[in-house]
Amino acid sequence: MGKYAWRGLCALTALTLLSGCSKKEDPAGSSRALRADASWPNVVLISIDTLRRDHLGCYGYVRPTSPRIDRLATEGALFENMISSSSWTLPAHAAMFTGLPETVHGAVETDRRLSESCVTLAERFKSLGYATVGFFSGPTLHPAFGLGQGFETYVDCTSYPDVIAQVVKEIDIKEDMELHRAAAADITGPRVYQNVHNWLKTSTS
C-alpha cells in the first residue's frame, strides 16, 4: 500500500472518518470536547486491501487506473518504501490501528481478537473529542476481532452480514467456505461509497 497523503491519512477494505472538535480543560483538569471546531482537521484513513503498488500511476504504472490516488500523491506525501507488518488483513490492520507488532497485539489468527487493552487509533482520536466512524467491507475487520474499538459507529458494508454474524460467533472463520465464497464474490466499493455518502450527508445537514 505505501501511500499516505495529509490532510487526511489516505492509503477500501476499511474507511475511517474522524471529525474534529475543540477541547478545553474542565475544572477538574481533564481534557474533553466541548464544541465542534472547524480549525481541527478532519482525518480520513482509507485502507485498500490487496492493492498492487505497481498498478498505480503514482508509482509508475502507465495505464490510468488511479487518477484520484495519483492526485493525492501529487498534493500530499508519497512514501516510496512501506513495509506491512503482515501479509494479510487482520494482523496488518491490528498493527496499523494500534502501532503495535503482532507479538504484542496478538491478533494473528482468525481464532483470536485484538485485546481490549490495546489502544486503537480511533480510541485516541475519540479521547481528544473527535467523532469516530468506520466502514468495513471484509470479514476479518468485523468487530468480533476487536477492530471496531473506539468507533462510535462501525458499519458493515459487506453483502453477507448474516453469514459473518453466524461464523464469527466462534471467532474462527478460516475454514468456512461459504464465507470465503461470499467474500470473494462481493463487490464492495459502491456499497462503501454509498454508506459513507449517506453518513456525511446526515452528519453535515
N, C-alpha and C positions, 0 to 999 in steps of 0.2 A: 504494500500500500504506500507508504512513503510520501504522502503529500499532505501538508498542513498549510493552511492559509489563515492568517489572522486578519481580521476582527472576528471571525468565527473560527472554531477549530474544525476544519473540514477535511476529512480524509476520504449499501443500503441494506445491510442487514439490520442495523440499529440506527436510529436517528434520535438524537437528544437535543432538546431545546431548553435553554435556561435563560429566563428573562430577568433583567436586573431590577433590584430595589436598593434604595439607600439604606444605610444602617446608622444608628446613633447609640450612644451609651445611655442605658436607662439608669435610674437612681441606684440600682443595686450593682451597677458596673458591668452587666452583661451586654454583649453586642446583639442587637436584634433589628430586623427590618421594620420600618415604620411607615414608609410610603414608597410608591413607585417613583423612580428617578431616572429620567432619560439619559443622564450622564453616565450611568452604569452600562457597560456594553452587554448586549445580548450575545450568548455563546451558542454555537451550533456544532455538534460533533456528528459527522456522517461516516459510518463505517461500511465499506463496500466489501463484502466477503468474496473471496476468490477472484478479485480483480487483478489482472495482469498488468504490471507496470509497463511492459514492452508493447502494450496495446493502447497506450495513452499518448496523445500528441505532445504533451509537455515533456515526455521522456523520449521523444524522437520518432514515434510511430507516424507513418506517412498518411494513413487514412484518417479522415475527420471523425473519429469515434467519440471524442470527448471535448467538445468546444467549451462547455461551461467549466469543466475542471481545468482546462488549459487557460481559461481566462483568470480563474482564481490563482493559478500558478504564476501568471504574469503580474497580478496585482498584489500578491502576498509573498509568501516564502515557499520555495520549493526545496524539499530535502532530497538529495540525490542518493544518500545511503541510509536506509532504515532497515532494521532487522527486527522481525517479530519475535516475541518470546516463545512462540509455539507455531506449529504448522496448521492448527485447526481452531475452530471458533471459540469454544468455551474457555480454555485456559488463556488464549490470546486476549479475549475481551476482559476476562477477570484481571489480567495484568494491566491492560490499558485503563480499566476503570479504577484500579487501586494503586498502580505504580509498583506493585509487588511481584516478585518472581514466583514461579509455580511452587517452589519449595516452601514458600510462605503462605500464599493464598489458598493452596490445596485443591482448587477446582480443576483437577487434571483428568478426571474421567466422568462419564455421564452417570455414575452412581454416587457422585459427590457434588457438593454445592459450596459456593463461596461462604466462608464463615461470616457470621454477623459481626464478629469482632473486627473484621477488615473494614476500613473506612473507604467508601467509594467517592469518586469524583462528584457524583450527584449529591451525596451527603454533605460534602464540603461546600458546594455551592448553596445548598439549602440552608446550611448553618449561617451563611452570610446574608440570607434574606432573599435568595433567588427563588423564583417559581421554577420547578423542575418537571419536565415531561419527557417521556421516552416512547419511541415507537419501534417495535421489533418485528422481524419477519422471518426468523429462523428458530427451530425448535430448541436449540441449546441456549437461546437467550431468554427463555421462559423464566418468569420469576421464581419457579421452583428451584432454579440453580443459583439464586441469590443475586442475579444481576439487576434486579429491579430495586435494590436498596437505595433509598434516597430520592426516588422519583415519586412525586405526588400523584402523577398519572403515568401509567405504563401500559401502552396499548398494543394488543396482539393484532398484527396486520397479516397473519397467515390466513389461508383459506381453509384451514383444518384445525381450528381451535379445540373442537371436541375430541379429536384424535390425540392432540398433545395433552389435553387435560386428563384423559384416561391413562395414557402411558406414563406421564411424569408422577403419577401417584406413587410409583415405586422408584422414581428418580432415574432409574437406569433405562436409557432409551436406545442404546446402540444395537440391540438385537431385534428391534421392532420393525419389520419390513413394511408394514402398512404406513408407518410414519415416514420411513425413508422414501417410499414411492410418492407419498403426498408432497414431501418437501422438494423432491427432485422435479416434480411436475408443476410446482407452484410458480406463478409469475407475480412477483410481489411489488415491483416498482410502482405501478399505478395505484395499488391499494395503500401503500405507504404515503405516496404523494397526496392522495385524497384525504387520508386521515390527518396528515399534517396541515393541509389546506383548511380543513374544517375546524381544526383546533385553533389555528391562527385567526381565522375569521371570527370565531366565537370569543377568543380571548382579547381581541383588539376592538371589538364592537362596543 
